Amino acid sequence: IKVKEYAAASVPWLASPVGGYEGLGEEQGGRLVPDDRWYEELERLLLDADDRSRLARRARRWAQEQTIERHAERWEQTFEDAIERARAGSAVR
């Protein structure tokens, strides 16, 4: 969630390539950073205004796609499917 909060504020982000961050990157407005590259990536982000601006635009664009409104139908269908599975399971007993 933290990465999405940064993205919503148009702030480029850096994250370790673990857990929920895996699969994210520049298209989402940031970079995954191996343990031994944090200094270099922070420095790069601080010193390169064009790169920082590009990442900020990508972050904002990605964040606009991550809203509940954009995904409400998917969540609704997931809940309906779970209810149906639960009903089917209790009918079997």
C-alpha positions in Angstrom: 0.0 0.0 0.0 2.9 2.4 0.8 4.0 2.4 -2.9 0.4 3.2 -4.0 0.3 6.1 -1.5 3.5 7.5 -2.9 2.3 7.1 -6.4 -1.0 8.8 -5.6 1.0 11.8 -4.4 3.1 11.8 -7.6 6.2 10.8 -5.6 8.6 8.4 -7.3 9.4 5.5 -5.0 12.1 2.9 -4.4 11.4 -0.5 -2.8 13.1 -3.8 -2.1 12.2 -6.5 -4.6 10.2 -8.6 -2.2 6.6 -9.5 -1.4 4.0 -7.3 -2.9 6.6 -5.1 -4.6 7.7 -7.9 -6.9 6.6 -7.1 -10.4 6.4 -3.4 -9.9 8.8 -0.9 -11.4 9.2 2.1 -13.7 5.8 1.7 -15.2 4.3 2.2 -11.7 6.6 5.2 -11.0 9.5 3.7 -9.2 12.3 1.1 -9.0 13.0 -2.1 -7.3 16.4 -1.8 -5.6 18.7 -4.7 -4.6 20.2 -4.5 -1.1 23.6 -3.3 -2.4 22.3 -0.5 -4.6 20.3 1.7 -2.3 22.9 4.5 -2.1 23.3 4.7 -5.9 19.5 4.6 -6.6 18.8 7.3 -4.0 21.5 9.5 -5.4 20.2 8.9 -8.9 16.7 9.9 -7.9 17.9 13.0 -6.1 20.3 14.3 -8.8 18.3 13.5 -12.0 15.4 15.9 -12.1 14.2 14.6 -15.5 14.2 11.0 -14.4 12.4 12.0 -11.1 9.8 13.9 -13.1 9.2 11.0 -15.5 8.8 8.6 -12.7 6.4 11.0 -10.9 4.2 11.2 -14.0 4.1 7.4 -14.4 3.4 7.0 -10.7 0.4 9.3 -10.8 -0.9 7.7 -14.0 -0.6 4.2 -12.4 -2.2 5.4 -9.1 -5.3 6.7 -11.0 -5.9 3.1 -12.2 -5.6 1.6 -8.6 -8.9 3.0 -7.2 -11.7 1.0 -5.7 -14.0 2.5 -8.4 -11.9 1.0 -11.1 -12.0 -2.4 -9.6 -15.4 -2.6 -7.9 -16.9 -5.0 -10.4 -14.0 -7.4 -9.9 -14.4 -7.3 -6.1 -18.2 -7.7 -6.4 -17.7 -10.8 -8.6 -15.1 -12.2 -6.2 -17.6 -11.9 -3.3 -20.4 -13.4 -5.3 -18.2 -16.3 -6.3 -17.2 -16.9 -2.7 -20.9 -16.9 -1.6 -21.8 -19.4 -4.3 -18.9 -21.7 -3.3 -20.0 -21.4 0.4 -23.6 -22.3 -0.5 -22.5 -25.2 -2.7 -20.3 -26.5 0.1 -23.0 -26.3 2.7 -25.5 -28.1 0.4 -23.1 -31.0 0.0 -23.1 -31.7 3.8 
